[in-house]
């Protein structure tokens, strides 16, 4: 009986481990796709995020047809300007191809190029646009704007997590390993920060700056806000982990050998708590992403015409667009959902 119970436990553990590994692979795949779309946004986007097509406002997604094995699209025109319905001119067809030349952008921020993953080929130079997610009220391509919005939101959230973690780990490590006086002072400041209403603090900091900010300054302001509001939880977690390890045998032995306190903290304690800190930092990433989306949605984050996931979601307040193009209008929310799901799956597998 004991042997049968042991075999059942081993098989259950193996099945759970394999399932956890598959969940982690799916999570990393989702995060990898978001990372690639952020890095190669210019290459993947067929059009400039601010380029307008005045003749196609609030247009639905372009219908792709096939002529044999060649994908083609037809030009379209407005049939009813009030209802914003469109009809296709099936007498003319334009092929859709890969590695098509378009607007110029900097690949990886280094070299300038005009090659894009896909686009419409035309010998005359005049061709209809292919809008995978339709267009917004100004005729801008939603798919291109979504790619640039994901890049901005991910960069801001990632750097914000790194800054907040560096500050929080430093304060928490010193607080957990130093004496009672330093611990009381630092944890008092941490508790005060945790007690503050985060949204009110964010709006207060944002109100101190002009409403219209360039993209770079808006990103720096968001990083400052995330650093101010995100370090406290990491500091509290780091302090608890340091306190749980400072009396362990290997730490006591290092102190008895005359190792300096700084070396004990950064050489012996921090490497042993890094897995827990890494998991917590990973879970902070969607939190900061949602904060950036909320700020931009409220109009205090990145401003138009620069795209962000938040200001793209403001189109959902138009019920006509939401009813006619629900997937296109809510695509930024779906992107946030998928990214959060991927991060949660990775965090769950690491905790397991």
N, C-alpha and C positions, 0 to 999 in steps of 0.2 A: 504493500500500500504506500509506503513512504517513497519507494522508487517511482510508482505511478504518479504520485503527487508532484514529485520533483520534475518528472518529464512534462507534466501538464503545465507547471509553472514556467519551465524553460521554453516550451512552445508558445505559451501566451506572451512571455517577454519578447521572444523573437518576432512574433506577429506584430506586437505593439511597436517594436523598434523599426520594423520594415514599413509599417504604416506611417510612423513619424518621419522616416526618411523620405517617403514619397510626398508627404505634406510639405516638408522643408524644400524639396526640389521644386515643387509647384510654386511655393512662395518666392524662392530665388529666381525662378523663371519670370514671374510677374515683375519683380523688382528690376531684373536685368532688362526687360523690355522697356520699362520706364526710363532706366538709365540711358539706354541706347537712343530712345526718342528724344531725351533731353540733350545728349551730346551731339546728335546729328539732326537737330531740328531743322536747320537750314536745308540740309540735303533731302530730308523726307517731306518737307512742306513744298508743295508745287508753286505757291505764290507768296508774295510778301504779306505779312500779317496785317499791314495797314493799307494795302492796295484795295481800292474800291471799284466795284462794277455798278455804275449808277443805273444800268438797265436791268439789274437782277437783284433788287432788294428783297430780303426774306424769301429767297428762292429755295425750293426743296432740294434734296440731294439729287445729283445728276444720275440719270438712268444710263447704265452701261449696257450696250448691245454687243452682239458678236456677228461678224461677217466671216464665216468659217471659224478660224481660230484667232482672228484678229479682233481685239476689243475696239469698239467704235462708240462715239457719242454724236448726237445731233444737236445743232444749235436750237435754242429755245427763245421764245419771246413772250412778253406779258400778254395774257388774254384778257384778264380782268384786273385793272390796277387797284380797285378797292379790295377785292378778295385776294389779290396777289396770286392768281393762278396762272400757270404757264403751259404753253403747248410747244411741242417739238416740231421742227421742220425736217421731216424724214427724207426729203429730197436731197439733202446734203449730209454727208457723213465725214467725220474726222477720226483718224486712227489714234488710239492711245498707246503710247510706247514707254519704254524705260530709258533712263539716262538721257533725259530731254533737257535742253538748255532753256533757262528762264532768267529770273532776276539774279543779281550778283549777291553773294553772301560770303562770309569768312568761315571756312571749314576748320573746326576746332579752334577758332579764334586766331588762326595763323595765316593761312593762305587764302586768297580770294578766288572764288570760282563761281560758275553759273550753271553747273550740272546738278540736276535734281533726279530723284529716284524714278519718278513717273511724271507724265504730262501729256498734253495734246500736241501731236505733230501737225505742222502745216507748212506747205511750200510757199504760200502767199504771205505768211507772217501774221495773218489775222485768223484767229481760231477761237472757238468758244472755250470757256473755262470748265474744267472738271472739278466739281465741288462734292466731295464725298459725304460731307455733312451739311450741305446746303450753304446758304449765306445768311448773314445777319441783316439788320435793318438798313445798314449802309452798303450792303453788297459785298462785304468782306468774307473771304473764305473761312468758314468755321474750323475746318480741319487744320489749316495752317495756323490759325490763331490758337487752337488747342495745343498744338505741339510747342509753340513758343510759350504758352501759359504754363504748361507742365515743366518746361525748362526753368523758367523763373521761379516757380513755387518750390521745385525740388532743390535748386541751388540755395535759396534763402533758408528753407527748412533744414537742409543738411549742415550748412555753415552755422546756423543758429544752434543746432544740437551740439556741434563740436565746441562752440564757445561756451554754452551753458554747462556742458559736461566738464570742461577744463576748470571753469570757475568753481563749480560745485564739488568736484573731486578734490581740488586743492583745499577749499575751506573745510570740507568734511574730513579729509585726512588729517589736517592739522588739529581740528577740533577733537577728533577721536583719540589722537595720540599725545596731545599736549596735556598740560595740567588742568585742574578744575576751573581756574579763573579764566583761562583762554577758552575753554570749552563752554563755560556759561555765557561769555560774551558772544561768541560766534553762533551758538545755538539760539541765543536770544534774538540775534539779527535774523537768523533763518526762520524762527517761528513767527517773527513779525512779518517777514515777507510772505510766508505761507498764509497768514491770517488776512492779508490784503485781498480784496476782490480783484481777481486778475483782469477781468474785462474792463472794470472801471480804471484800473491802473494803465492798461494799454491805451484806452481812449484818452486818458489824461496826458500821457506822454505824447500821443499823436497830435493832440490839440495844441501843443506848444510849438508846432512847426507849421509852415504854410500848407494850405490844402493842396496846391499844385506843386508836385515835386518831380524832378526827372527820375528816370528809372533807377539810376545808380544811387541817388540819394534816398529814394524810397526803399531800396534794398538795404542800405546801411541803417536806415531808421528801423526797419523791421528786425534787423539783426540785433540792434540795441535793445529793442523791446523784448525779444526772445531771450536775450542774455539776462536781462533784469528779472524776468518773470520765471525763467526755467531752471535757474541754478539751485534753488532752495530744496527741491525734492531730491536732486542728486546729492546735495550736501548731506541731507538727513540720512539717506541710504548709505553713503560712504562712511559716515560717522558710526552707524550701527555695525557695519561690517568690520571696521577697524577695531572697535571695542571688543568684538567677538574673537579677534585674532591676537590682540596685543598680549594676552596671557598664555598663549599657546607655547609649547615647549621650544619650538624652533626660534620663536621670537625672543623668549627668555634666554636661550642659549646664545643668540647673537648679541644681546645686551651684555651678558656675562663676559663675552669675549672682548668687549670694549668697542663694538661697532657703534658708530655715531647714530644719533636718532634719525637724522635725515636719511642715512643709508638703510637703516632698519625699515623705515616707512616706505621708501620707494623701491628698495631691493627685495625685501622679504614679505611685506604685508600687501602692497598694491598688486603684485603679480598674482596673488592668491584670490583677490577679490575682483579681478578684472572680468571674469566671465559673467558675474552678476551685474556688474556695472555696464558691460557691453549689452546685455539683454535689456536693461533699463533704458540705455541710450537709444537702442533700436525702437523701443516702444514710444519714446519721446518724439520720434520722427513724424508719425502721422498726427500727433498732437500739435506740433508746430505747423505742419502743413494745413491742418484745419483752422488754426489761428490766422494764418495768412489768408486763407479763403474767406474767413469771416470778416476780416478787416477790409479786404477788397470789396466784398459784397456790400458792406456798410458804407463804402465810398471813402474810406480813410486809408486805404492801402495804395496799391499801384493804380494810377489814373489812366483813363483813355488818352490816346489811342493804343497805348501799350496793353497787351493782353495778359490777364491773369485768370486763374480758375474762378476767383470770386467775382470779378466784374463781368466775366462771361455768363455767370449764373444769373445776373440781373435780368437777362432776357426771359427767364422763367416767369417774371411778373406779368409779362404780356400773355394773357390767356389765349389769344388767337394763335400766336406762334406755338404755345405749349400744346394746344389741341391739334394743330396741323402737323407739327414736327416735334413730337415729344422726345424722340431719341436724340435728335440733333441739339435741341435746346438743353437737354439734361446730360449731354455727353461730358461736361466738366464734372458733374456730380458722380457720374459713373466712373470716371478716371480716379477721383478721390476714393471712391468705394473700393475699386480694385487695388489701388496702392495700399490702402489701410488693411485690406484683407491679406495681401501678400506679406506685409510686415508682421501682422498678427500670427500668421501661420509659421513664419520663421521663429518668432519669439516663443510660440508654443512648443515647437520642436526643440529649441534650446533648453527650455525649462524641463522638458521631459528627459 
